[in-house]
Amino acid sequence: MKKLWQKQRKILLLIAFGITITSMSLYGQCFTNRFAASNYSTGNCGSHVYQSSLGSLSNIYGSCGGLRFSPPLTGGDIVIKTDEFGDRTLYNIFPNPNMGTIYLEGGDKNEELIVSIISLTGQRLFATNKYVDSAIDLSDLAPGAYVLYIKNSKNQLFTYKIIKL
């Protein structure tokens, strides 16, 4: 594969093989040589030599002179967000499955909660204010699966799957 690029007296942002190169001026031609039995290849860009490991997070890495080929990611797991599982048992919903009434217990006994029932299609069926250790009447709901959301006074949201028989 042969690539040719040329830029003068400007900041050049070049994205080649998944890397970013920033330079004031860059001249040259790049040639790659792929080995037949592996995912490894080498190449050069003028006097700049690079190495490539195909199929990995970093396709090109290395440096030569003032030009540096660095991977966009460092490898390994990248965690964007995790759910906190420690408070998932703060409230206990029972019985589940139920025949039309579920009970809510746990947490602060004097805490007022906002309880919502959502269908699996995303429709809010009802929302009400409840205290811990109270009953929730589901007799108006058809048999099926629902999602119960509990929002406490600290604006924490808890999600439970419930089944009405």
N, C-alpha and C positions, 0 to 999 in steps of 0.2 A: 504494500500500500504506500502511496506516495502523497505527501501533503506539502503544499507550498504556501507560505504566508510572508507578508512584508508590511511593516508599519513604520513610519518615521515621525519623530518629534511629537508624539501623542502618547498618552497613557493607553496601553493596549491591554485589553482584558480578553484573554484567549482561553477558550474552553476547548480542550482537546483531550480526548480519551478520558473524560470525567475529571480533569484537574483544572485548576485556575492558575494562570501565570500572569503576573503583573510586571511590566517592564516599561522602560522609556522608549527603547528602540530594539527591534528584533529582526534579524535577517536570517535566512537560511532555508534549507530544504530538509525535510525529515524523511528518513527511509526506515522501514521496519523489516526485520528478518524474523519470521516465525519458525520455530522448530517444529518439525512434523509430528513428533510424538508427545508433545507437552503443551501446556497452556502458557508457556514462558516465551517471551520474545524480547529482543533488544533492538535498539535503534540509535540514530543520532540525528541531531538537528544542527547542521553546521559543525561546530566543534563541540557541541553539547551532546553528551551520551545519556540515554535513559534506558531503564529496564521496565518491562511490563509483565505483569502476571494476570492474564485474562481471567475473567469470571470472579475476581475478588473485588473488595470494596475499593482498593486503590489500584487503578490500572497502570499508572506510571508513578515511579518514585525515584528519587536520587537528586543530585545536584552537580553542576559543573560551572565554575566561575561564579558569576553573579546570578545565574539562572537556577532556580530551584524548582524541581518537580516534587510536589508533595501531595499525599492523598487527601481527598476532601473529608474523609472520615478516618478515625483512628482504628476502627475495627471493634469487635466485641459488641455486646448488647447496648443499645441506646434506649433508655427508658424515658418516655415523654411524660407519662402520668401513671400513677398507681392508685388503686382504690384502697381505702383504709378498711381493713377487715376487722379491726379490733372492736368496734362498736356495733357490728352487725347484729349482735345478740342483745343489744340494749333493751329492745322490746320483744316480748314473746306474743305471738299471735296463735291462738288455738281455738277450737280444733281445726285442723286443716288436713284433709277436706272437711267441709262443714255442711250442715243441713239448712242454714239460713241465719245463724248467729255466730259471730266470732267474738272472742274476748281478747282484750289488750291488757297486758301487764308488763311491769318492769319500769326502770327509770325512776324519775322523781314523781312521787304520788300526787303532788299538787301542780304538776306541770300541765298546762293546756297545750294540746296538740292539734294540728290540722291534719285530718285524715281524708284522703281522697281515694276513690275507687275508679280505676281506668280499665276500659275493655282492651282486649288484645288488638283492636283496630285503632286504639289511641283516643277513643271517645271518653270524656270524663262523665261518669255516670252520676256521681255525687261527691260532694265535699262537705265536711262538717267539722266542728270543733268538739274534741273529746278530751277527757282526762284519762290518765292511766288508771287501770283497774276498772274499765267500763266495757260494756257490750256494744257491738256494732251490728245493727240489724241489716241483713242482706236478703230478707225474704222477698223483696221486690225484684231481685235479679234473677234472670234465667240461669239454669244450670250451665256451668262452664268454668273457664279459667279467667282470672282477673289479676290485675296488678294493684296492690295496696301501697299507697305512698303515705308516709308519716313524716311530717315536718315539725320539729320541736321548737322551743323558744330560742334556741341557739342557731336557728336557721339550718340545722343539719337535716338532711333528707335521707330517709331510710326506705328501702324498697323491698316488698315481700310479694311473692306469688301465692295466690290463694285459689282454691278450687271449691266451687259450690256444687253440691250434688243435687 
